[in-house]
Amino acid sequence: MPNDEKFPASRYGPAERHMAESLVEIERQMLADPQQEDCDCKEGMFNGLTRRGLLAGGLALGGGALMSGRAAAEAPPGAVEYYVQPDPTKEQGRLILQDDGYGSRSQFESEVRWRYPTASIESSWSMTPLASGHGIITPSGLHFERHHAGIPTIDPRTHELILHGMVDTPMRFTMDDLKRLPAVSKIHFIECSGNGLTEWDEPTLKTVQGTHGLTSTSEWTGVRLSTLLEMAGVSDGAAWILAEGADAAVMTRSVPIDKAMDDAILAYAQNGEAIRPEQGYPLRLLLPGYEGNTHIKWLRRLEVSDKPFMTREETSKYTDLMPDGSARQFSLEMEAKSVITFPSGAMKLPRPGFYEVTGVAWSGRGKITKVEVSADGGKTWEEASLEGPVLPICHTRFRLPWKWTGEQAVLQSRATDDTGYVQPALSELVDVRGLNSVYHLNAIQSWHISEDGEVTNVHA
Amino acid sequence: MFMRNLTVVCAIALATSPLLAEDSGEEKATERTSATLPERLEETGERAPMEPPRSSAEEVGEIDVSSNAFGVGQPATEEQISAIDIDVMPDGQGLPEGSGTFADGKTAYDQACAACHGSDMEGVSELGAPALLGGRGTLADDSPVKTVESYWPYASTLYDYVHRAMPLQSPGSLSPDEVYAISAYILGRAGIISDDPDTTLDADSMAEIKMPNADGFVEDPRPDVGGNE
């Protein structure tokens, strides 16, 4: 087909047609040359632009546009440093697919996860930069991480899930099998129950990333666990199910079978693409509203039983020590919580005036129904607006216009969920639980604004 | 026609891909460990869409589709299950055959565990390796010391975890005898079982052990605070 038919003048301007024809020509050359297509460097349709095709393409396009190629890079993670045009209205921009067909964020954006300085690097966690977050979805590359033995690299073609124990027919599933089953997509937060563990005694970390960054929200897609359990046939008397990961910790948690049958998802996708390796690729368990540790990543085995398995993570860890020396076990639900992300710790407000106070609220038990904001340390409260859609077991964005007068202020937020539960003050938690329970700190957060605009983490 | 082109492209890919030549050791050496880009369709050059996932049941044909509405997945055999069914429960279910003594446990511990947990099980905080001993009677203190001795409610968990995930640099490498021996050494040093060098642990004796904090755990009573509207 001649190109003038393919790109008719009625729909293509001369420059557009020229570019389109050039690209077709580049593609034709690459397709006609099997060696090129088979070589190790085949990364994309236009990767040739940076190698051999660059010559052809550059000639065909008259050269100029390709000058906007990749500059010597000190780009932030997840970005590519491109040439910055002095006046982008006066020369062609970077060509389409110069990114080889998978885009990256702007070279001018640099927020990153921050690793909490645990002694062990193998068993560690990194936190979401909530302060720079927008809306309710966490970018997959900024979702918090908690690994107990590093991040395994697992080939999905050989990964299998075995379901056994108290079932009629023990079953074995490939990833393909799971993807053939009816799927669901749900937007849910995951929060590590250790979120805020540094903050019981005194204000310790300075930023909202440090105090609250172990919560993130994604859209998760996968097959309902109940679908598999129904296929295998659960025996009478079954009460618990063990989930086990294929990492070096062979991470295991026991889950009540009712939860497994209710809303548990075996997720293979996150925010519209395959789940990220650090989130459990190729398969993770999602237990909406339960503490993050139970959402077993790299899932390889499920065993149904009449008793909990009493794994290390549900006995020596992730249990909450009370003042009398007893410890709460299987404290699985994440209770309602909220935090103001702007303004937040270690920021400095430049001058008095208008600011939109904003943050996120969430509850493992359902929907957020109300978020109140105080600017006077909890003496008076004003209801913030909740931005829809307000989804169950999901970050909910709240906003409230505020005028800072230049006087000292203490900003707080307080969430209520649809069970009627109201987020407590830290003192209420400490009165009941003491200072040694480590997990499940869901107290109201206080940010102090000084007269010169410095925002600090305080207990108020 | 598109479909036929795609089929041809895929057939070539299947025939030539080393990934699928499962039994050839030589070809495995060059096996890709990442995905290739989607093939191109003839004429238009479009990227081929994903291949529909294949049911393992369809491939093997062992499943009774009439009893499996989705025709997906296969029955797991005893052998396949036992290859990865490693958990051990408080009643001893899952404990393997084998045994180990306190004395053998000291040797094994010094070799496999002491570098991180310390020669006296005191832990090495710079490595993030917790203490294994001590802390009994401190759980209600201002600074409770949570260890295997003072906090862990079940001996089965010690076996399960050491076998599953320890030592850090070669997890899952210890034999059942070694794990029984290391367990005997830790629990003997903790004064939970005898520290006589001949003290032996096996599946039966392991399940009999009562840990000091076995009754220390309670059900989750939350919501325990938080005003209710």
Boltz contact constraints between the chains, C-beta under 6 A:
constraints:
  - contact:
      token1: [A, 27]
      token2: [B, 45]
      max_distance: 6.0
  - contact:
      token1: [A, 118]
      token2: [B, 128]
      max_distance: 6.0
  - contact:
      token1: [A, 119]
      token2: [B, 126]
      max_distance: 6.0
  - contact:
      token1: [A, 119]
      token2: [B, 127]
      max_distance: 6.0
  - contact:
      token1: [A, 119]
      token2: [B, 128]
      max_distance: 6.0
  - contact:
      token1: [A, 120]
      token2: [B, 128]
      max_distance: 6.0
  - contact:
      token1: [A, 162]
      token2: [B, 76]
      max_distance: 6.0
  - contact:
      token1: [A, 164]
      token2: [B, 76]
      max_distance: 6.0
  - contact:
      token1: [A, 164]
      token2: [B, 81]
      max_distance: 6.0
  - contact:
      token1: [A, 169]
      token2: [B, 75]
      max_distance: 6.0
  - contact:
      token1: [A, 170]
      token2: [B, 76]
      max_distance: 6.0
  - contact:
      token1: [A, 170]
      token2: [B, 81]
      max_distance: 6.0
  - contact:
      token1: [A, 171]
      token2: [B, 73]
      max_distance: 6.0
  - contact:
      token1: [A, 171]
      token2: [B, 76]
      max_distance: 6.0
  - contact:
      token1: [A, 172]
      token2: [B, 74]
      max_distance: 6.0
  - contact:
      token1: [A, 172]
      token2: [B, 76]
      max_distance: 6.0
  - contact:
      token1: [A, 173]
      token2: [B, 73]
      max_distance: 6.0
  - contact:
      token1: [A, 174]
      token2: [B, 56]
      max_distance: 6.0
  - contact:
      token1: [A, 176]
      token2: [B, 53]
      max_distance: 6.0
  - contact:
      token1: [A, 176]
      token2: [B, 54]
      max_distance: 6.0
  - contact:
      token1: [A, 177]
      token2: [B, 55]
      max_distance: 6.0
  - contact:
      token1: [A, 177]
      token2: [B, 56]
      max_distance: 6.0
  - contact:
      token1: [A, 177]
      token2: [B, 72]
      max_distance: 6.0
  - contact:
      token1: [A, 177]
      token2: [B, 73]
      max_distance: 6.0
  - contact:
      token1: [A, 179]
      token2: [B, 53]
      max_distance: 6.0
  - contact:
      token1: [A, 180]
      token2: [B, 53]
      max_distance: 6.0
  - contact:
      token1: [A, 180]
      token2: [B, 55]
      max_distance: 6.0
  - contact:
      token1: [A, 180]
      token2: [B, 72]
      max_distance: 6.0
  - contact:
      token1: [A, 181]
      token2: [B, 70]
      max_distance: 6.0
  - contact:
      token1: [A, 181]
      token2: [B, 72]
      max_distance: 6.0
  - contact:
      token1: [A, 248]
      token2: [B, 171]
      max_distance: 6.0
  - contact:
      token1: [A, 249]
      token2: [B, 165]
      max_distance: 6.0
  - contact:
      token1: [A, 250]
      token2: [B, 164]
      max_distance: 6.0
  - contact:
      token1: [A, 250]
      token2: [B, 165]
      max_distance: 6.0
  - contact:
      token1: [A, 301]
      token2: [B, 84]
      max_distance: 6.0
  - contact:
      token1: [A, 309]
      token2: [B, 87]
      max_distance: 6.0
  - contact:
      token1: [A, 309]
      token2: [B, 89]
      max_distance: 6.0
  - contact:
      token1: [A, 310]
      token2: [B, 90]
      max_distance: 6.0
  - contact:
      token1: [A, 310]
      token2: [B, 154]
      max_distance: 6.0
  - contact:
      token1: [A, 310]
      token2: [B, 157]
      max_distance: 6.0
  - contact:
      token1: [A, 312]
      token2: [B, 157]
      max_distance: 6.0
  - contact:
      token1: [A, 312]
      token2: [B, 161]
      max_distance: 6.0
  - contact:
      token1: [A, 315]
      token2: [B, 152]
      max_distance: 6.0
  - contact:
      token1: [A, 315]
      token2: [B, 153]
      max_distance: 6.0
  - contact:
      token1: [A, 315]
      token2: [B, 157]
      max_distance: 6.0
  - contact:
      token1: [A, 316]
      token2: [B, 151]
      max_distance: 6.0
  - contact:
      token1: [A, 316]
      token2: [B, 152]
      max_distance: 6.0
  - contact:
      token1: [A, 324]
      token2: [B, 140]
      max_distance: 6.0
  - contact:
      token1: [A, 325]
      token2: [B, 139]
      max_distance: 6.0
  - contact:
      token1: [A, 325]
      token2: [B, 140]
      max_distance: 6.0
  - contact:
      token1: [A, 326]
      token2: [B, 216]
      max_distance: 6.0
  - contact:
      token1: [A, 326]
      token2: [B, 218]
      max_distance: 6.0
  - contact:
      token1: [A, 327]
      token2: [B, 216]
      max_distance: 6.0
  - contact:
      token1: [A, 327]
      token2: [B, 217]
      max_distance: 6.0
  - contact:
      token1: [A, 328]
      token2: [B, 218]
      max_distance: 6.0
  - contact:
      token1: [A, 328]
      token2: [B, 220]
      max_distance: 6.0
  - contact:
      token1: [A, 329]
      token2: [B, 217]
      max_distance: 6.0
  - contact:
      token1: [A, 330]
      token2: [B, 220]
      max_distance: 6.0
  - contact:
      token1: [A, 331]
      token2: [B, 220]
      max_distance: 6.0
  - contact:
      token1: [A, 420]
      token2: [B, 228]
      max_distance: 6.0
  - contact:
      token1: [A, 420]
      token2: [B, 229]
      max_distance: 6.0
  - contact:
      token1: [A, 421]
      token2: [B, 223]
      max_distance: 6.0
  - contact:
      token1: [A, 421]
      token2: [B, 226]
      max_distance: 6.0
  - contact:
      token1: [A, 422]
      token2: [B, 226]
      max_distance: 6.0
  - contact:
      token1: [A, 422]
      token2: [B, 227]
      max_distance: 6.0
  - contact:
      token1: [A, 424]
      token2: [B, 225]
      max_distance: 6.0
  - contact:
      token1: [A, 424]
      token2: [B, 226]
      max_distance: 6.0
  - contact:
      token1: [A, 428]
      token2: [B, 225]
      max_distance: 6.0
  - contact:
      token1: [A, 429]
      token2: [B, 225]
      max_distance: 6.0
  - contact:
      token1: [A, 432]
      token2: [B, 224]
      max_distance: 6.0
  - contact:
      token1: [A, 432]
      token2: [B, 225]
      max_distance: 6.0
  - contact:
      token1: [A, 436]
      token2: [B, 144]
      max_distance: 6.0
